[in-house]
Each structure stands twice: as C-alpha cells, then as structure tokens.
Amino acid sequence: MDEELLELKKQALQEIANAQDSSEIVQIKSKYLGKRSQISRVMSSLKNYSIEERRTLGQICNTIKNEIVEALKAKNNQLISETSYSIDITMPVDEDRGSLSPITIVGNEVCEILEKMGFAIVSGPEIEDEYHNFDALNIPSTHPARDMQDTYWLGSHKLLRTHTSPCQVRAMEKYGAPLRIAAPGRCFRNEDIDASHENTFFQLEGMCIDKNISIPNLIYVMKSILSEIFDQEVQVRLRPGYFPFVEPGFELDIKCLICEGAGCSTCKGSGWIELCPCGMIHPNVLRINNIDPNEYSGFAFGIGLTRLAMMKYHINDIRVFNTCNLEELEQFGIV
Ligand code: DAH
C-alpha cells in the first residue's frame, strides 16, 4: 500500500510540474484529491485496518495530501505570475487617470437633482422584450410609431431597448402608484451615424404618478432640473409633440443659452432649442399597468443625456463620445 501511495504522489507531482494553465491545476486537484481519488478511497477504508496500521497509513495519506496541495498552490502562483496580465503592484501610480464621461457626469447631476425632489433612481435591462419596450407603452405591433424607432431585433420578441421608457413600465409593475422614478441608461437604434445621430446613445427617463398631478408640475420639475444643470435660470416652452404613451405630449424647448433668444447658428436662428420630449401619462398606459387613471395622473419625460452633454460641454459631434481616439477626446476634456 505504501509503495502504491508513494508512486501515486510521484505521478501527481510530475503532472503538476507539467501543467500549462490553471484549468489543468483544477483537473489535477480533482483527480488526486477529489472524492473519487485513490487517496480519498484509502482514507475512507482506514476503519477496516488495525489501529496500528490505521495510524501509519493515515499519516502517510495526510503527508502525501499536504505535499500535493502545496505543490498545486505553488504551481498555480507560478502560472499566475507568468501570465501577461498579472498586476505588478510595485508599478508607480499613473497620474493621468482619465475621467468620467460627460454623459455620466450630466446623468449623475440630473439624478442628484431629482433625488432631492423625492425621485428614486432605478434601472432596467438593455436587452428588453417587445412588451416592455412597446406594448405596455401603448404602442401595439400595428402602430406606426414603431417605425419611428428603428429597432435592433434579437429574435424571440427580444430587442435592444430603443428608449429608457420601458423603465417606466418596470417601475409601475414593481412599485405601483404613487411613484417617482428616474432611470438613466443606454439606448440603441438602427441609425446611420453622422454628426448628430448615433446608434448608441443615453437617455434619462423620469416619471411621477400621484393624485392631482398636472402640467404645471411637469413644467416646474423640468425648469428646475435644467436651470440647475446649466447653472442659470432657463426659460422653457412646450410645443405639442406626439408619443403614444403620453396625452397630451410635448416637445420641451429651452431658450437658446448662446444667443438668449435672438437667433444664432446653435438654435438655427429660432432662439429656442428642442431638448426634451415629455407629457402627461396616457390613461391607457396607467390602465395597462394596473393603475386607475380616475384616481392617479402623472407626467413623464425622456431627457437625451447625450444631447444634454453636447450642449453643456459644447461638443458639436456626437461621434466623439464613442471614439477611442485620445486626441479627439482630450480636445473636449473627456479623458
Ligand atoms: N421615449 C421617447 C423616445 O425615445 C421619448 C419620450 C417622450 C419619453 C415622451 C417620455 C415621454 O417619457 O413622456 O422617443
């Protein structure tokens, strides 16, 4: 028996020495120390031996086991230190650490402002289903509004979410009414890319449902957010806008901060800049999500965070955000 075990140990140590990567280490460990290994079998049969034999054999097993464990550990450490991505903790810290993206910074700011007003920050999946992205927002499959959102379909009624509005639905399902939530996140549309269109962009969805919520509440909240973001009192106006999940729906414009309404190239001469679609939540949306529209009303808005970051940081080409070109990024103080 002793001979056999010593032979086994020799074999194990040889295999450990030859191992090429950590997955082999795992296999060797299970082969020699696992439940069905020879050593385990000998250990569990010890009860059949005399006390004397039990003692010597047990000791041999334990010593061999420990030796194998130590060899496995040492080899694993050696393999880790040899891999190219190992971390050298003696390296000096690089002072040029990069920074948050302007989109993240603006998004965090909007969230902080909304949190002060009692909104909870929530999130939803980027791979959504058709129901949350469309149907539960009053956009059935036959609705032409689906064409407005060129969708990346993934099959089996799954898609890359085209907007953050499905977070409204998920929040209503989870929390019911009354409700105040904000959901920042990445959205995707099958767009041709140019200076003002990207296939990947960021929105922030806001939603407030309570008793007696009306349009002045919406205007107040929007004006407060935007004034704080732009560090000055902004003027807003509402124009009619169509979105199936709000009624009435609006496009919210702010008075151009560059020309203060006189007309310039940024506002294309109109004095106003379109910033944020919004509206009063459609009763169908409340109903679909089990909230009684006779008892509750609410408003919702979808701020384009990418757009907001472009305005706040005077970035005139949307493609900059997704580029890996450091020179371009540094130009805008992005890295
Ligand atoms: N989800 C819309 C879009 O991406 C934007 C939007 C419009 C969001 C009106 C809203 C809203 O919450 O009330 O086109």
Residues whose N, C-alpha, C, O or C-beta is under 5 A from the ligand:
A	BS01	DAH	T162 H163 S165 G206 F243 V246 P277 C278 G279 A300 F301 G302
